[in-house]
Amino acid sequence: MSDEQGIAKRSAQTAFPVAPAFYRIVDVIRITALSRATIYRRISEGRFPRPVNLGGRACGWTPAALQEWIGNPQGYKAANEQEADRVVDPVRHRRNIERLKLSRIRRRKFRTQVGHEAGKG
C-alpha cells in the first residue's frame, strides 16, 4: 500500500465517524467526565440513564440516552423515576419504613445478646 492510499484510507475513516450502538462504561466516563462511582450513584438516584444489559455481565448505554443527559445534565430525570414520583403508595412506603426500623432493633438486640464471647476468653 502506498502512502497516498494509506492517507486516503485514514482520512476516509476520520471523515465519517460511525457512532457505536452502545457505549461501555469506559466511554461514558470519558464522555461525561464523571467517575464510575458518581455515574452509578446518579443512576440509583434517577439522575443518569440506566445501562442496557448486553448479555452476561456486559452493559452499555445507548447514544440517544447519553445525548438526552448531555442536553440537560442538571434537569435530567429518568423516565421510570418520573413515573415513580407520580405514583407513590403510602402504605408500601410506611411498611418499608417499619421493616427497616424492625431490622435495626433486631440487629441491636442480636449484638447485645450474643456479645463478643470470643474476646472474653
Secondary structure, DSSP 8 states (H G I E B T S, - for coil): --HHHHHHHHHHHHHS----SSB-HHHHHHHH---HHHHHHHHHHTSS---EEEETTEEEB-HHHHHHHHH-TTT---HHHHHHHH---HHHHHHHHHHHHHHHHHHHHHHHHHTTHHHH-
